[in-house]
Amino acid sequence: MFAVAAITRTPPAWLIVGEGFRDSAPGGYIRPLYKTKAPPLLFLNAWLEANVLKQSAGSIHLIEISDDSMKSTMEKGDLLLFQGFGDQNQLSPVNGIYAVSLRTEPEPETLEDLVIVPRRVEWSSREEALLKCDNPAYPLVMKFNVRLPDQEFEIVGRVVWHGRLI
């Protein structure tokens, strides 16, 4: 085991029990953002650089979908890789699926405490957008304005990858 760890430059603890790397290590390892049944995943650096990191220098996070609000496109238990924004100024008005942080009480103390869900975002202008669920059982459409503070949610990143067991 230690020989494999040395050759792959991987901590032995990760090979044995899946622990020992930071959030996204040089080898492309990305662990789930918060406690989940999802295992850590390994992405090739070349793939990340070509498909994700070229777009901006934001952090990369992995989450497991906890509800069926995006059913038909994504299912409960699916995994999403999203690239976080350093701040709201990095938002560009491109329609797509984004990671949205819902406000909770009490205020989260760490990134792992956030409630993050995927939502379809349709921009009506550079500063305003509609956040929607794909599942018709969730008809609520939320309006978002980049310039307004203290909204019930915040767009924290753009979804760049989606995966599930078949």
N, C-alpha and C positions, 0 to 999 in steps of 0.2 A: 504494500500500500504506500509506503514512504517513497519507493522508487517512482511510482506513478505520480505522486504528489510533486516530487522534484522535477520530473520531466515536464509536467503540465503547469508547473508553477502555481499549484493549487494547495491551499492549506489542508493537511491531512484530516483535520476535524470536519471539513466540508465534505470530503470523500466518504467519511465514515458516517456522520450524522447530519450533514447538511448545514453546519454552522462554521463561522470563521471568516466570512467575507464581509466587506462593507456593503452599503446599499447598491452600488454598482461599481464593481472592481474593474481593474484594467482588463481582465479576461472576459468581460462582458456579462458577468454573473449579475442577475437582478433578482432580489428577493421580494416577496410580496410586501406591500407598503404597511399592512397591519395584519394582526393575527387572522389566519385563514387556513383552510385545508389545502390551499394551493401550495405546491412545492416551489422551491427556488427554480428559476429557469436560467439556462445558459444561452445567450445569443452571441453569434459570431461578431467580433469587433468590426470586421469588414462590412457586414450587413448593417449594423447599427450606424456606422459612419456614412454609408451610402444612402440609407433610407430614413434615418432619424436625425442624427446629429448634424447633417448638412443644412437642416432647416433652421436651427437656432441652437444656442448653447444651453438650453434649459436642462434641468434634471430629468431623469427618466424614472418612472415608477410603475409598478405592477399592482393591479388590484383584481379582486374577484368580485363579480357582479352579485349583489346581495338580494336583488328583487327581480320581478318580471316586467318592470316598466318599459323596457326596450324590446319586449318579446316580438318576434318575427324577424328581428335583426340580430339580437343577442339574447341569450337565455341566462337565467339565474345559474350561477356557478361558472360561467364563462370567465376567461381571463382577459384583461385589457392591459396593454402597455400604453402609457401616455407620457407625453413630454410636457413637463411643467413650465410655467411662465415665471420668470424672475419677478415680474410685476405686470399689472394690467396694461401697461404701455406696449407690451409685446403682443397683445392680441391683435390679430389682423382679421378683417371682416371677410372670412372665407367660410361658406356654409360647410357643415360637417358634424361629426360627433366629437363632443368635448367631455372632459372630466369636470364635474361640477361639485363644489364643496357646499353642503347644506349647513346653514347655521344651526347650532345646537346650544342648549343651556345645560350645564355651564359652558363657557367658552373653552374650546380644546386647548390643551397646554402644549401638545406636540403634534407633528404632522400625522403620526399614527392614530391620534384621537379624532381626526376629521372624519366626517361621513361623506364619502365621495361616491358619486353615481354618474353613469353616462347619460348624456342628453343630446338630442339633435338640436343644433343651433342654426337658425336661419336669420342672417343679418339683414336688417331693413335699411341700415345706414352704417357709417363707420363707428358710431357710438351706441347704436341700439340693435337689439336682437330679440328673437323669440326663442325660448327654450321649450322643447317638446319631447314627449315620450312617443315611441313608435307603437306601443300597445294601446289600442283604442279604449281599453278599460281605464286608462289614465288620461282623460280628456283635458286636464288642466294645462293651459299654456301660460308660461311665465314670461313676463317682459323683463329685459335686462338692459341697463344703461351703464356703460363703462364709467361715466363721470359721477354717478351717484354712490356715495358711501353707505355702508350699513344696510345692504339689501339682505334678503333672506338666503342668498346663495352667492357664490362667486365662481366664475369660470377659472379653473386652476391649471388647465392644460388641454392639449389636443390629443385625442386618441389616435395612435399610429399603428397599432397592431391589435388583433382580436383572435383568440384561440379557444378551442374547446375539444373535449374528448368526443369521439364519434361512436 
